[in-house]
Amino acid sequence: MKKVFFLIVAITIYHNLTSQNQWHQIHPYPTLNNLYDVHFNSEEEGWIIGNGHFQSSIMYTNDAGATWDTQISGQDEDAPYTSIFFIDDHEGWAAGWKCIFHTTDKGNTWESQQMPDIYAILEDVFFINHSIGWAVGERNTILKTTDGGESWNIMQYSFGSDMRFYSVRFYNELTGFVVGGRSYDSYGILLKTNDGGETWVDVSPQPSYALTSVTFIDTLTGWICGQGGTAGQPAELYKTTDGGQTWIKKQTENYTRFNDIHFVDQDTGMILDANNRVFTTLNGGISWDYTYTSGAWDLKSLSFWDNNGCYSVGYNGRIVKSSDGGLTWGNVGQSIDGNFTSVGFFNSDNGFATGYSILYRTENGGHSWTFDTILGSTEYYLTYFSGQRAYMLNRDFKMAKTSNAGEIWVLLDIPLSTSYYNDLQFVNENSGYLCGNDGVLKKTSDGGITWEDKSLSSDHNLTCLQFINEDLGWMVDMNSKTLIKSQDGGDTWSDLALSNVHRLFFLNENIGYVTTYDSKLFKTIDAGNTWTEIYDFTQGVGSVYFTGEFVGWYISGASVQYTYDGGTTWQDYQYFAYTSINYIFFLDDNQGWLAGDAGFVATCDFTVDMDDEINNKTPISVFPNPGREYVNIRQDYGKGKIIDVKLFNLQGQEIMHFPHLSEPNSFRFNVSGLQIGAYFIKVTTEQREQTIKIIVE
């Protein structure tokens, strides 16, 4: 079946184009996936490995993280990739859920190696030379290979075991160590082998909690680290100077968990902890100093390319780098890993975003962001963009305003309130509103210079403010979960017959949508006087945004769906792991952005897919479809005559209108003068309205 796709960004139809209806994440770069391991051969060349929702991957850079290539990607949500190890610049192995991959060409090609019958995530893989290696993981798993991974043998494995091994290291072909723990009681374990892994002896320091990483500097000196106990005990840190025969516990104060440890020589070492800190020692662990890395997400793994230079990766796509032995750190790829709560753009490049009291600015369409200093250091928390105008509220009860796309900003006073405002909107350059808790509603008619009090009773908590013109507007009362409407510029308000209201969106004076707390979608075509339930979402409570009468999006948590028939049907469930989408903004009908937690930003690359032959199992038929010269519309007899036909493009703009039709059951019109592409026909009969997709060839 041949398909045709309409790319909104380019407004072009391509035949036989295989694409998806998707938003594309542009920040953080290169990924928002949780990253579990990293390996760098040099400052420029390295690999990262991790997983997200249906997307585990190995990524490669040869320019110090400026750009990344995905070398291998998995499509199973439950199949994470967790560990990567290179024995030299070219040959390496990667491990994960029941899998080990092998490369001899820097990852240009990865081959899946034959695995024994295990049902476990492999947490770590390590090779002592090109032939002999080990892999460890959950369910008490220890594997060994003596042929470079062509075959793997089970040293130990127990499907019912709660033991999980996190790290394995050998300092020769015979002597090695494995560390891990039980998840349910944080019990830690250290195993040692002297025969290459054929047999293992428990040499755990007692008592110990789950141990997460082991490293050896030479055949005598090694370190292990781990997590603290459930009662707030200090994190585990032990040192051996006799090849692992005895272990000396080191004081770690009240650090709750260490994730990774690495020493580059007898004196210089580094530890990652779960509170965004990096500990460094220059005297063999006698004393430790720590520094905080930027961001809010755990770091999981370290990789040194020399004695001073290292990379570290962690949750939500975090990649950081230090060139001075861990004294200072900088983000790699991503510019911000905080949370975005709102976003707006003046044009394709220049925009602002708020992030829980922080103001960010972009000059490249959202690919990178900087802390904005144009408006000072005051915390901004609400934004509203419209064309070249923008308004931002800060916590000093000031409003920053621009009318020329941010070239000049003025700072205006806004009325004091017992709490910060929940929403703001400007209908035009003069008329604007603020709403908040305790029934607070303020109105300006002079662009924010002065404000009138239009407040309601204090039992209202107001949000979702939307005025279509200076008179007609709606709000949601969060206390009663109802929708209220004004037809006189906010002087008076009336309740509408709709309950359990969560969010609203009005496209124009008549067409509007409401989402409810039980995930239902209601639509009105008479300014909210009456409402019809048109859809029941399954993935949770959310909000809608429409760019035209037909095309819209539903946002819920980390998921996005779209509609091309005004909300009657919704398609292409898309999920972004490790974030929550907080805001959607469209610059015009074609260009939009999503913003959310963990620095998430996505842009719209939206397509609508069409079957060449549409099977209309309805009383209304459209044929031929696709059509070149004429398109026929036919209504089954006895279903009421056709009285009106409208043709729209995908942005909801009316292209043709044929009112007051006289033929009772059929209508024919010429499409030869239209541009090739996708359109919607809205057919009105005496009994119904129906929207049908068509293709003009």
Secondary structure, 3 states (H helix, E strand, C coil): CCEEEEECCCCEEEECCCCCCEEEEEECCCCCCEEEEEEECCCCCEEEEEEECCEEEEEEECCCCCCCEEEEEECCCCCCEEEEEECCCCCEEEEEECEEEEECCCCCCCEECCCCCCCCEEEEEEECCCCCEEEEECCCEEEEECCCCCCCEEEECCCCCCEEEEEEEECCCCCEEEEEEECCCCEEEEEEECCCCCCCEECCCCCCECEEEEEECCCCCEEEEEECCCCCCCCCEEEECCCCCCCEECCCCCCCEEEEEEECCCCCEEEEECCCEEEEECCCCCCCEEEECCCCCCEEEEEECCCCCEEEEEHHHCEEEECCCCCCCEECCCCCCCCCCEEEECCCCCEEEECCCCEEEECCCCCCCEECCCCCCCCEEEEEEECCEEEEEECCCEEEEECCCCCCCEEEECCCCCCCCCEEEECCCCCEEEECCCCCEEEECCCCCCCEECCCCCCCCEEEEEECCCCCEEEEECCCCEEEEECCCCCCCEECCCCCEEEEEECCCCCEEEEECCCEEEEECCCCCCCEEEEECCCCCCEEEECCCCCEEEEECCEEEEECCCCCCCEEEEECCCCCEEEEEECCCCCEEEEEHHHCEEEEECEEEEECCCCCCCCEEEECCCECCEEEEEECCCCCCEEEEEEECCCCCEEEEEECCCCCCEEEEECCCCCCEEEEEEEEECCCEEEEEEEEC
